[in-house]
Amino acid sequence: MRIIVAGGGMVGRYLLDSLRQDHQVTVIEKRVERVAELKEWYPNENILHGDSCEPYVLDDARMPGADAVAAVTGDDEDNLVISYLSKFEYGVPMVFSRVNNPKNGWLFTPDWGVDQSVCSASIIVQLVQGELTLGEMVTLLKLETENVVVEEVVLKEGSKMLQKSLKEIPLPQQSLVATVIRDGSILIPRGDLILEAGDRVLLIAAEDKAQDLKDLLR
C-alpha cells in the first residue's frame, strides 16, 4: 500500500518506522530541522518538507492514488483540513486522523473526511482505567464504520483462561485473538500458545460481541 503520513513528530516517526517494511510510506513535515532529523534517521525513505494543508505539497507527495492517509500533526485544525482535502479533493479511500484535544473529537467525522479518528489521550485514560480495574476488558479502539472494536484484557492470577491454549478458548463468532503481549514481547497467536498470568491479550471483535467476550474473560 502507498501511505502518506502528514506530520513527522513522534507519532509520524512511529508510523514510518512501523509501516516502512511492508508499505511505501511518504512523510510530510513542515519543520525544517525535523525533516533533517528524519532524513538522517531514514535516508532511504521519502521525507518531504512542506505544509500538508497546501494542495501543492500534497501533489508533490503524490496524494492522488494513495491508499491511505494519516493526519497526525500536533494541530487539530490542520488534521481536519488535511483529512478533508485527502478525502474530498483527492479521493483517498481511507483517512485516519489524530485528535490532540479530546474536546475536539466531535468534529472528526466523515463530514470532514475522517474515516477513523484516534485520540491518544482517551486511549491512555482507558489504559489507566484498565489497570485500576484489575484486568477487566478495556476498549482501545472502535472502528465505527465497520462495527469493529479492539479489546484488551490483562490476565490476572485466578483467571480461568490461565494455562489454556488459544485453541481451547471458546471465542464468540466474529472475534479473534490479534496478539498476546508477554514481558514486553509480542507473541504470534498460534493455537498452541499457552496463556499465562500477566499476559495482555488483544482481541478484535464485532461490536455486538463485546459483552460475550467480557462474560468469557471474567
C-alpha positions, 0 to 999 in steps of 0.5 A, spaced: 500 500 500 502 507 498 501 511 505 502 518 506 503 520 513 502 528 514 506 530 520 513 527 522 513 528 530 513 522 534 507 519 532 509 520 524 516 517 526 512 511 529 508 510 523 514 510 518 518 506 522 512 501 523 509 501 516 516 502 512 517 494 511 511 492 508 508 499 505 511 505 501 510 510 506 511 518 504 512 523 510 510 530 510 513 535 515 513 542 515 519 543 520 525 544 517 530 541 522 525 535 523 525 533 516 533 533 517 532 529 523 528 524 519 532 524 513 538 522 517 534 517 521 531 514 514 535 516 508 532 511 504 525 513 505 521 519 502 521 525 507 518 531 504 518 538 507 512 542 506 505 544 509 500 538 508 494 543 508 497 546 501 494 542 495 501 543 492 505 539 497 500 534 497 501 533 489 508 533 490 507 527 495 503 524 490 496 524 494 492 522 488 492 514 488 494 513 495 491 508 499 491 511 505 492 517 509 494 519 516 493 526 519 497 526 525 500 533 526 500 536 533 494 541 530 487 539 530 485 544 525 490 542 520 488 534 521 481 536 519 483 540 513 488 535 511 483 529 512 478 533 508 482 535 502 485 527 502 478 525 502 474 530 498 479 533 493 483 527 492 479 521 493 483 517 498 479 511 500 481 511 507 483 517 512 485 516 519 486 522 523 489 524 530 485 528 535 490 532 540 484 535 544 479 530 546 474 536 546 475 536 539 473 529 537 466 531 535 468 534 529 472 528 526 467 525 522 466 523 515 463 530 514 470 532 514 473 526 511 475 522 517 474 515 516 477 513 523 479 518 528 484 516 534 485 520 540 491 518 544 489 521 550 482 517 551 486 511 549 491 512 555 485 514 560 482 507 558 489 504 559 489 507 566 482 505 567 484 498 565 489 497 570 485 500 576 480 495 574 484 489 575 484 486 568 477 487 566 476 488 558 478 495 556 476 498 549 482 501 545 479 502 539 472 502 535 472 502 528 465 505 527 464 504 520 465 497 520 462 495 527 469 493 529 472 494 536 479 492 539 479 489 546 484 488 551 484 484 557 490 483 562 490 476 565 490 476 572 492 470 577 485 466 578 483 467 571 480 461 568 483 462 561 490 461 565 494 455 562 489 454 556 491 454 549 488 459 544 485 453 541 481 451 547 478 458 548 471 458 546 471 465 542 464 468 540 463 468 532 466 474 529 472 475 534 479 473 534 485 473 538 490 479 534 496 478 539 498 476 546 503 481 549 508 477 554 514 481 558 514 486 553 514 481 547 509 480 542 507 473 541 504 470 534 497 467 536 498 460 534 493 455 537 498 452 541 500 458 545 499 457 552 496 463 556 499 465 562 498 470 568 500 477 566 499 476 559 495 482 555 491 479 550 488 483 544 482 481 541 478 484 535 471 483 535 464 485 532 461 490 536 455 486 538 460 481 541 463 485 546 459 483 552 460 475 550 467 476 550 467 480 557 462 474 560 468 469 557 474 473 560 471 474 567 
